[in-house]
Amino acid sequence: MGQLLSDLWAFLNERKKWWLLPIILMLVFVGILIIFGQSSAVSPFIYALF
């Protein structure tokens, strides 16, 4: 996982693609919500957000 993050950081830094960072962060956030929303006690609160 660390190698992936360092490669991503190097790509963003070298290519100056800083506009991709918010998109990547939102995708990660939605993925975390989906994982936690499937089987946890927090799921009723997550569904209330949408």
mmCIF file as Biopython writes it, N, C-alpha, C and O atoms, coordinates in Angstrom:
data_model
#
loop_
_atom_site.group_PDB
_atom_site.id
_atom_site.type_symbol
_atom_site.label_atom_id
_atom_site.label_alt_id
_atom_site.label_comp_id
_atom_site.label_asym_id
_atom_site.label_entity_id
_atom_site.label_seq_id
_atom_site.pdbx_PDB_ins_code
_atom_site.Cartn_x
_atom_site.Cartn_y
_atom_site.Cartn_z
_atom_site.occupancy
_atom_site.B_iso_or_equiv
_atom_site.auth_seq_id
_atom_site.auth_asym_id
_atom_site.pdbx_PDB_model_num
ATOM 1   N N  . MET A ? 1  ? 0.823   -1.197 0.000   1.0 0.0 1  A 1 
ATOM 2   C CA . MET A ? 1  ? 0.000   0.000  0.000   1.0 0.0 1  A 1 
ATOM 3   C C  . MET A ? 1  ? 0.862   1.254  0.000   1.0 0.0 1  A 1 
ATOM 4   O O  . MET A ? 1  ? 0.531   2.248  -0.647  1.0 0.0 1  A 1 
ATOM 5   N N  . GLY A ? 2  ? 1.976   1.197  0.736   1.0 0.0 2  A 1 
ATOM 6   C CA . GLY A ? 2  ? 2.870   2.349  0.798   1.0 0.0 2  A 1 
ATOM 7   C C  . GLY A ? 2  ? 3.498   2.671  -0.544  1.0 0.0 2  A 1 
ATOM 8   O O  . GLY A ? 2  ? 3.690   3.837  -0.890  1.0 0.0 2  A 1 
ATOM 9   N N  . GLN A ? 3  ? 3.817   1.623  -1.300  1.0 0.0 3  A 1 
ATOM 10  C CA . GLN A ? 3  ? 4.411   1.820  -2.622  1.0 0.0 3  A 1 
ATOM 11  C C  . GLN A ? 3  ? 3.411   2.474  -3.567  1.0 0.0 3  A 1 
ATOM 12  O O  . GLN A ? 3  ? 3.780   3.330  -4.371  1.0 0.0 3  A 1 
ATOM 13  N N  . LEU A ? 4  ? 2.157   2.075  -3.472  1.0 0.0 4  A 1 
ATOM 14  C CA . LEU A ? 4  ? 1.124   2.665  -4.317  1.0 0.0 4  A 1 
ATOM 15  C C  . LEU A ? 4  ? 0.965   4.150  -4.021  1.0 0.0 4  A 1 
ATOM 16  O O  . LEU A ? 4  ? 0.875   4.967  -4.937  1.0 0.0 4  A 1 
ATOM 17  N N  . LEU A ? 5  ? 0.930   4.494  -2.741  1.0 0.0 5  A 1 
ATOM 18  C CA . LEU A ? 5  ? 0.773   5.900  -2.369  1.0 0.0 5  A 1 
ATOM 19  C C  . LEU A ? 5  ? 1.985   6.730  -2.786  1.0 0.0 5  A 1 
ATOM 20  O O  . LEU A ? 5  ? 1.838   7.864  -3.243  1.0 0.0 5  A 1 
ATOM 21  N N  . SER A ? 6  ? 3.171   6.170  -2.629  1.0 0.0 6  A 1 
ATOM 22  C CA . SER A ? 6  ? 4.360   6.928  -3.031  1.0 0.0 6  A 1 
ATOM 23  C C  . SER A ? 6  ? 4.428   7.087  -4.552  1.0 0.0 6  A 1 
ATOM 24  O O  . SER A ? 6  ? 4.848   8.132  -5.048  1.0 0.0 6  A 1 
ATOM 25  N N  . ASP A ? 7  ? 4.021   6.068  -5.284  1.0 0.0 7  A 1 
ATOM 26  C CA . ASP A ? 7  ? 3.978   6.186  -6.747  1.0 0.0 7  A 1 
ATOM 27  C C  . ASP A ? 7  ? 2.939   7.208  -7.184  1.0 0.0 7  A 1 
ATOM 28  O O  . ASP A ? 7  ? 3.182   7.991  -8.103  1.0 0.0 7  A 1 
ATOM 29  N N  . LEU A ? 8  ? 1.788   7.204  -6.533  1.0 0.0 8  A 1 
ATOM 30  C CA . LEU A ? 8  ? 0.744   8.174  -6.860  1.0 0.0 8  A 1 
ATOM 31  C C  . LEU A ? 8  ? 1.218   9.585  -6.560  1.0 0.0 8  A 1 
ATOM 32  O O  . LEU A ? 8  ? 1.011   10.499 -7.358  1.0 0.0 8  A 1 
ATOM 33  N N  . TRP A ? 9  ? 1.852   9.761  -5.414  1.0 0.0 9  A 1 
ATOM 34  C CA . TRP A ? 9  ? 2.374   11.086 -5.040  1.0 0.0 9  A 1 
ATOM 35  C C  . TRP A ? 9  ? 3.438   11.557 -6.031  1.0 0.0 9  A 1 
ATOM 36  O O  . TRP A ? 9  ? 3.456   12.726 -6.417  1.0 0.0 9  A 1 
ATOM 37  N N  . ALA A ? 10 ? 4.324   10.646 -6.443  1.0 0.0 10 A 1 
ATOM 38  C CA . ALA A ? 10 ? 5.359   11.000 -7.416  1.0 0.0 10 A 1 
ATOM 39  C C  . ALA A ? 10 ? 4.738   11.374 -8.760  1.0 0.0 10 A 1 
ATOM 40  O O  . ALA A ? 10 ? 5.202   12.305 -9.419  1.0 0.0 10 A 1 
ATOM 41  N N  . PHE A ? 11 ? 3.694   10.655 -9.167  1.0 0.0 11 A 1 
ATOM 42  C CA . PHE A ? 11 ? 3.012   10.977 -10.426 1.0 0.0 11 A 1 
ATOM 43  C C  . PHE A ? 11 ? 2.382   12.357 -10.368 1.0 0.0 11 A 1 
ATOM 44  O O  . PHE A ? 11 ? 2.543   13.163 -11.284 1.0 0.0 11 A 1 
ATOM 45  N N  . LEU A ? 12 ? 1.656   12.626 -9.271  1.0 0.0 12 A 1 
ATOM 46  C CA . LEU A ? 12 ? 1.004   13.933 -9.142  1.0 0.0 12 A 1 
ATOM 47  C C  . LEU A ? 12 ? 2.033   15.057 -9.086  1.0 0.0 12 A 1 
ATOM 48  O O  . LEU A ? 12 ? 1.817   16.130 -9.650  1.0 0.0 12 A 1 
ATOM 49  N N  . ASN A ? 13 ? 3.130   14.817 -8.420  1.0 0.0 13 A 1 
ATOM 50  C CA . ASN A ? 13 ? 4.159   15.832 -8.274  1.0 0.0 13 A 1 
ATOM 51  C C  . ASN A ? 13 ? 4.880   16.105 -9.590  1.0 0.0 13 A 1 
ATOM 52  O O  . ASN A ? 13 ? 5.159   17.255 -9.926  1.0 0.0 13 A 1 
ATOM 53  N N  . GLU A ? 14 ? 5.180   15.037 -10.332 1.0 0.0 14 A 1 
ATOM 54  C CA . GLU A ? 14 ? 5.958   15.193 -11.566 1.0 0.0 14 A 1 
ATOM 55  C C  . GLU A ? 14 ? 5.113   15.772 -12.694 1.0 0.0 14 A 1 
ATOM 56  O O  . GLU A ? 14 ? 5.576   16.635 -13.440 1.0 0.0 14 A 1 
ATOM 57  N N  . ARG A ? 15 ? 3.888   15.304 -12.819 1.0 0.0 15 A 1 
ATOM 58  C CA . ARG A ? 15 ? 3.040   15.718 -13.937 1.0 0.0 15 A 1 
ATOM 59  C C  . ARG A ? 15 ? 2.195   16.957 -13.640 1.0 0.0 15 A 1 
ATOM 60  O O  . ARG A ? 15 ? 1.514   17.469 -14.529 1.0 0.0 15 A 1 
ATOM 61  N N  . LYS A ? 16 ? 2.234   17.443 -12.396 1.0 0.0 16 A 1 
ATOM 62  C CA . LYS A ? 16 ? 1.452   18.610 -11.964 1.0 0.0 16 A 1 
ATOM 63  C C  . LYS A ? 16 ? -0.046  18.403 -12.210 1.0 0.0 16 A 1 
ATOM 64  O O  . LYS A ? 16 ? -0.735  19.289 -12.715 1.0 0.0 16 A 1 
ATOM 65  N N  . LYS A ? 17 ? -0.525  17.229 -11.845 1.0 0.0 17 A 1 
ATOM 66  C CA . LYS A ? 17 ? -1.941  16.880 -12.004 1.0 0.0 17 A 1 
ATOM 67  C C  . LYS A ? 17 ? -2.669  17.027 -10.666 1.0 0.0 17 A 1 
ATOM 68  O O  . LYS A ? 17 ? -3.344  16.099 -10.219 1.0 0.0 17 A 1 
ATOM 69  N N  . TRP A ? 18 ? -2.532  18.171 -10.042 1.0 0.0 18 A 1 
ATOM 70  C CA . TRP A ? 18 ? -3.113  18.370 -8.718  1.0 0.0 18 A 1 
ATOM 71  C C  . TRP A ? 18 ? -4.633  18.344 -8.737  1.0 0.0 18 A 1 
ATOM 72  O O  . TRP A ? 18 ? -5.252  18.131 -7.694  1.0 0.0 18 A 1 
ATOM 73  N N  . TRP A ? 19 ? -5.252  18.556 -9.894  1.0 0.0 19 A 1 
ATOM 74  C CA . TRP A ? 19 ? -6.713  18.520 -9.976  1.0 0.0 19 A 1 
ATOM 75  C C  . TRP A ? 19 ? -7.247  17.108 -9.792  1.0 0.0 19 A 1 
ATOM 76  O O  . TRP A ? 19 ? -8.438  16.935 -9.532  1.0 0.0 19 A 1 
ATOM 77  N N  . LEU A ? 20 ? -6.390  16.085 -9.921  1.0 0.0 20 A 1 
ATOM 78  C CA . LEU A ? 20 ? -6.822  14.706 -9.704  1.0 0.0 20 A 1 
ATOM 79  C C  . LEU A ? 20 ? -6.964  14.355 -8.222  1.0 0.0 20 A 1 
ATOM 80  O O  . LEU A ? 20 ? -7.676  13.412 -7.875  1.0 0.0 20 A 1 
ATOM 81  N N  . LEU A ? 21 ? -6.296  15.104 -7.353  1.0 0.0 21 A 1 
ATOM 82  C CA . LEU A ? 21 ? -6.289  14.780 -5.933  1.0 0.0 21 A 1 
ATOM 83  C C  . LEU A ? 21 ? -7.683  14.798 -5.303  1.0 0.0 21 A 1 
ATOM 84  O O  . LEU A ? 21 ? -8.011  13.855 -4.583  1.0 0.0 21 A 1 
ATOM 85  N N  . PRO A ? 22 ? -8.528  15.820 -5.532  1.0 0.0 22 A 1 
ATOM 86  C CA . PRO A ? 22 ? -9.879  15.768 -4.946  1.0 0.0 22 A 1 
ATOM 87  C C  . PRO A ? 22 ? -10.726 14.608 -5.479  1.0 0.0 22 A 1 
ATOM 88  O O  . PRO A ? 22 ? -11.536 14.042 -4.744  1.0 0.0 22 A 1 
ATOM 89  N N  . ILE A ? 23 ? -10.542 14.260 -6.731  1.0 0.0 23 A 1 
ATOM 90  C CA . ILE A ? 23 ? -11.287 13.144 -7.311  1.0 0.0 23 A 1 
ATOM 91  C C  . ILE A ? 23 ? -10.878 11.833 -6.645  1.0 0.0 23 A 1 
ATOM 92  O O  . ILE A ? 23 ? -11.729 11.013 -6.300  1.0 0.0 23 A 1 
ATOM 93  N N  . ILE A ? 24 ? -9.577  11.642 -6.467  1.0 0.0 24 A 1 
ATOM 94  C CA . ILE A ? 24 ? -9.079  10.426 -5.829  1.0 0.0 24 A 1 
ATOM 95  C C  . ILE A ? 24 ? -9.560  10.344 -4.388  1.0 0.0 24 A 1 
ATOM 96  O O  . ILE A ? 24 ? -9.976  9.279  -3.929  1.0 0.0 24 A 1 
ATOM 97  N N  . LEU A ? 25 ? -9.506  11.463 -3.672  1.0 0.0 25 A 1 
ATOM 98  C CA . LEU A ? 25 ? -9.947  11.466 -2.278  1.0 0.0 25 A 1 
ATOM 99  C C  . LEU A ? 25 ? -11.440 11.160 -2.156  1.0 0.0 25 A 1 
ATOM 100 O O  . LEU A ? 25 ? -11.849 10.444 -1.242  1.0 0.0 25 A 1 
ATOM 101 N N  . MET A ? 26 ? -12.243 11.686 -3.052  1.0 0.0 26 A 1 
ATOM 102 C CA . MET A ? 26 ? -13.683 11.405 -3.005  1.0 0.0 26 A 1 
ATOM 103 C C  . MET A ? 26 ? -13.967 9.940  -3.338  1.0 0.0 26 A 1 
ATOM 104 O O  . MET A ? 26 ? -14.848 9.335  -2.727  1.0 0.0 26 A 1 
ATOM 105 N N  . LEU A ? 27 ? -13.244 9.365  -4.284  1.0 0.0 27 A 1 
ATOM 106 C CA . LEU A ? 27 ? -13.415 7.956  -4.601  1.0 0.0 27 A 1 
ATOM 107 C C  . LEU A ? 27 ? -13.060 7.072  -3.413  1.0 0.0 27 A 1 
ATOM 108 O O  . LEU A ? 27 ? -13.753 6.094  -3.133  1.0 0.0 27 A 1 
ATOM 109 N N  . VAL A ? 28 ? -11.983 7.416  -2.717  1.0 0.0 28 A 1 
ATOM 110 C CA . VAL A ? 28 ? -11.596 6.658  -1.535  1.0 0.0 28 A 1 
ATOM 111 C C  . VAL A ? 28 ? -12.664 6.800  -0.445  1.0 0.0 28 A 1 
ATOM 112 O O  . VAL A ? 28 ? -13.020 5.818  0.208   1.0 0.0 28 A 1 
ATOM 113 N N  . PHE A ? 29 ? -13.167 8.007  -0.250  1.0 0.0 29 A 1 
ATOM 114 C CA . PHE A ? 29 ? -14.194 8.253  0.764   1.0 0.0 29 A 1 
ATOM 115 C C  . PHE A ? 29 ? -15.472 7.471  0.469   1.0 0.0 29 A 1 
ATOM 116 O O  . PHE A ? 29 ? -16.054 6.876  1.376   1.0 0.0 29 A 1 
ATOM 117 N N  . VAL A ? 30 ? -15.908 7.468  -0.776  1.0 0.0 30 A 1 
ATOM 118 C CA . VAL A ? 30 ? -17.112 6.721  -1.148  1.0 0.0 30 A 1 
ATOM 119 C C  . VAL A ? 30 ? -16.875 5.222  -0.989  1.0 0.0 30 A 1 
ATOM 120 O O  . VAL A ? 30 ? -17.772 4.497  -0.559  1.0 0.0 30 A 1 
ATOM 121 N N  . GLY A ? 31 ? -15.690 4.756  -1.327  1.0 0.0 31 A 1 
ATOM 122 C CA . GLY A ? 31 ? -15.366 3.347  -1.135  1.0 0.0 31 A 1 
ATOM 123 C C  . GLY A ? 31 ? -15.414 2.946  0.326   1.0 0.0 31 A 1 
ATOM 124 O O  . GLY A ? 31 ? -15.915 1.872  0.660   1.0 0.0 31 A 1 
ATOM 125 N N  . ILE A ? 32 ? -14.898 3.799  1.204   1.0 0.0 32 A 1 
ATOM 126 C CA . ILE A ? 32 ? -14.949 3.522  2.642   1.0 0.0 32 A 1 
ATOM 127 C C  . ILE A ? 32 ? -16.392 3.509  3.129   1.0 0.0 32 A 1 
ATOM 128 O O  . ILE A ? 32 ? -16.763 2.662  3.941   1.0 0.0 32 A 1 
ATOM 129 N N  . LEU A ? 33 ? -17.209 4.440  2.642   1.0 0.0 33 A 1 
ATOM 130 C CA . LEU A ? 33 ? -18.625 4.448  3.024   1.0 0.0 33 A 1 
ATOM 131 C C  . LEU A ? 33 ? -19.338 3.177  2.582   1.0 0.0 33 A 1 
ATOM 132 O O  . LEU A ? 33 ? -20.166 2.641  3.319   1.0 0.0 33 A 1 
ATOM 133 N N  . ILE A ? 34 ? -19.026 2.695  1.392   1.0 0.0 34 A 1 
ATOM 134 C CA . ILE A ? 34 ? -19.661 1.469  0.902   1.0 0.0 34 A 1 
ATOM 135 C C  . ILE A ? 34 ? -19.240 0.275  1.754   1.0 0.0 34 A 1 
ATOM 136 O O  . ILE A ? 34 ? -20.065 -0.571 2.096   1.0 0.0 34 A 1 
ATOM 137 N N  . ILE A ? 35 ? -17.966 0.210  2.092   1.0 0.0 35 A 1 
ATOM 138 C CA . ILE A ? 35 ? -17.481 -0.915 2.900   1.0 0.0 35 A 1 
ATOM 139 C C  . ILE A ? 35 ? -18.130 -0.901 4.276   1.0 0.0 35 A 1 
ATOM 140 O O  . ILE A ? 35 ? -18.598 -1.937 4.749   1.0 0.0 35 A 1 
ATOM 141 N N  . PHE A ? 36 ? -18.164 0.258  4.924   1.0 0.0 36 A 1 
ATOM 142 C CA . PHE A ? 36 ? -18.754 0.337  6.258   1.0 0.0 36 A 1 
ATOM 143 C C  . PHE A ? 36 ? -20.273 0.243  6.230   1.0 0.0 36 A 1 
ATOM 144 O O  . PHE A ? 36 ? -20.885 -0.166 7.217   1.0 0.0 36 A 1 
ATOM 145 N N  . GLY A ? 37 ? -20.880 0.611  5.129   1.0 0.0 37 A 1 
ATOM 146 C CA . GLY A ? 37 ? -22.332 0.600  5.038   1.0 0.0 37 A 1 
ATOM 147 C C  . GLY A ? 37 ? -22.938 -0.770 4.827   1.0 0.0 37 A 1 
ATOM 148 O O  . GLY A ? 37 ? -24.142 -0.947 5.010   1.0 0.0 37 A 1 
ATOM 149 N N  . GLN A ? 38 ? -22.134 -1.732 4.449   1.0 0.0 38 A 1 
ATOM 150 C CA . GLN A ? 38 ? -22.684 -3.053 4.156   1.0 0.0 38 A 1 
ATOM 151 C C  . GLN A ? 38 ? -23.056 -3.826 5.401   1.0 0.0 38 A 1 
ATOM 152 O O  . GLN A ? 38 ? -24.115 -4.452 5.442   1.0 0.0 38 A 1 
ATOM 153 N N  . SER A ? 39 ? -22.218 -3.799 6.409   1.0 0.0 39 A 1 
ATOM 154 C CA . SER A ? 39 ? -22.520 -4.613 7.581   1.0 0.0 39 A 1 
ATOM 155 C C  . SER A ? 39 ? -21.928 -3.987 8.835   1.0 0.0 39 A 1 
ATOM 156 O O  . SER A ? 39 ? -20.924 -4.460 9.367   1.0 0.0 39 A 1 
ATOM 157 N N  . SER A ? 40 ? -22.540 -2.955 9.280   1.0 0.0 40 A 1 
ATOM 158 C CA . SER A ? 40 ? -22.075 -2.353 10.524  1.0 0.0 40 A 1 
ATOM 159 C C  . SER A ? 40 ? -23.236 -1.644 11.210  1.0 0.0 40 A 1 
ATOM 160 O O  . SER A ? 40 ? -24.304 -1.461 10.626  1.0 0.0 40 A 1 
ATOM 161 N N  . ALA A ? 41 ? -23.011 -1.256 12.433  1.0 0.0 41 A 1 
ATOM 162 C CA . ALA A ? 41 ? -24.039 -0.535 13.183  1.0 0.0 41 A 1 
ATOM 163 C C  . ALA A ? 41 ? -24.141 0.913  12.731  1.0 0.0 41 A 1 
ATOM 164 O O  . ALA A ? 41 ? -25.081 1.616  13.103  1.0 0.0 41 A 1 
ATOM 165 N N  . VAL A ? 42 ? -23.187 1.359  11.938  1.0 0.0 42 A 1 
ATOM 166 C CA . VAL A ? 42 ? -23.169 2.746  11.480  1.0 0.0 42 A 1 
ATOM 167 C C  . VAL A ? 42 ? -24.018 2.930  10.225  1.0 0.0 42 A 1 
ATOM 168 O O  . VAL A ? 42 ? -24.292 4.063  9.831   1.0 0.0 42 A 1 
ATOM 169 N N  . SER A ? 43 ? -24.436 1.841  9.594   1.0 0.0 43 A 1 
ATOM 170 C CA . SER A ? 43 ? -25.126 1.927  8.309   1.0 0.0 43 A 1 
ATOM 171 C C  . SER A ? 43 ? -26.401 2.782  8.333   1.0 0.0 43 A 1 
ATOM 172 O O  . SER A ? 43 ? -26.635 3.497  7.358   1.0 0.0 43 A 1 
ATOM 173 N N  . PRO A ? 44 ? -27.240 2.758  9.377   1.0 0.0 44 A 1 
ATOM 174 C CA . PRO A ? 44 ? -28.406 3.658  9.338   1.0 0.0 44 A 1 
ATOM 175 C C  . PRO A ? 44 ? -28.016 5.133  9.275   1.0 0.0 44 A 1 
ATOM 176 O O  . PRO A ? 44 ? -28.729 5.937  8.675   1.0 0.0 44 A 1 
ATOM 177 N N  . PHE A ? 45 ? -26.904 5.487  9.882   1.0 0.0 45 A 1 
ATOM 178 C CA . PHE A ? 45 ? -26.459 6.884  9.852   1.0 0.0 45 A 1 
ATOM 179 C C  . PHE A ? 45 ? -25.870 7.256  8.500   1.0 0.0 45 A 1 
ATOM 180 O O  . PHE A ? 45 ? -26.014 8.390  8.044   1.0 0.0 45 A 1 
ATOM 181 N N  . ILE A ? 46 ? -25.201 6.293  7.856   1.0 0.0 46 A 1 
ATOM 182 C CA . ILE A ? 46 ? -24.647 6.561  6.526   1.0 0.0 46 A 1 
ATOM 183 C C  . ILE A ? 46 ? -25.771 6.738  5.526   1.0 0.0 46 A 1 
ATOM 184 O O  . ILE A ? 46 ? -25.700 7.619  4.669   1.0 0.0 46 A 1 
ATOM 185 N N  . TYR A ? 47 ? -26.813 5.913  5.616   1.0 0.0 47 A 1 
ATOM 186 C CA . TYR A ? 47 ? -27.925 6.032  4.683   1.0 0.0 47 A 1 
ATOM 187 C C  . TYR A ? 47 ? -28.703 7.324  4.912   1.0 0.0 47 A 1 
ATOM 188 O O  . TYR A ? 47 ? -29.340 7.831  3.988   1.0 0.0 47 A 1 
ATOM 189 N N  . ALA A ? 48 ? -28.662 7.856  6.110   1.0 0.0 48 A 1 
ATOM 190 C CA . ALA A ? 48 ? -29.339 9.130  6.378   1.0 0.0 48 A 1 
ATOM 191 C C  . ALA A ? 48 ? -28.630 10.291 5.685   1.0 0.0 48 A 1 
ATOM 192 O O  . ALA A ? 48 ? -29.250 11.317 5.407   1.0 0.0 48 A 1 
ATOM 193 N N  . LEU A ? 49 ? -27.336 10.137 5.405   1.0 0.0 49 A 1 
ATOM 194 C CA . LEU A ? 49 ? -26.608 11.202 4.705   1.0 0.0 49 A 1 
ATOM 195 C C  . LEU A ? 49 ? -27.079 11.368 3.277   1.0 0.0 49 A 1 
ATOM 196 O O  . LEU A ? 49 ? -27.051 12.471 2.732   1.0 0.0 49 A 1 
ATOM 197 N N  . PHE A ? 50 ? -27.511 10.276 2.670   1.0 0.0 50 A 1 
ATOM 198 C CA . PHE A ? 50 ? -27.927 10.338 1.281   1.0 0.0 50 A 1 
ATOM 199 C C  . PHE A ? 50 ? -29.419 10.282 1.215   1.0 0.0 50 A 1 
ATOM 200 O O  . PHE A ? 50 ? -29.990 10.322 0.125   1.0 0.0 50 A 1 
#
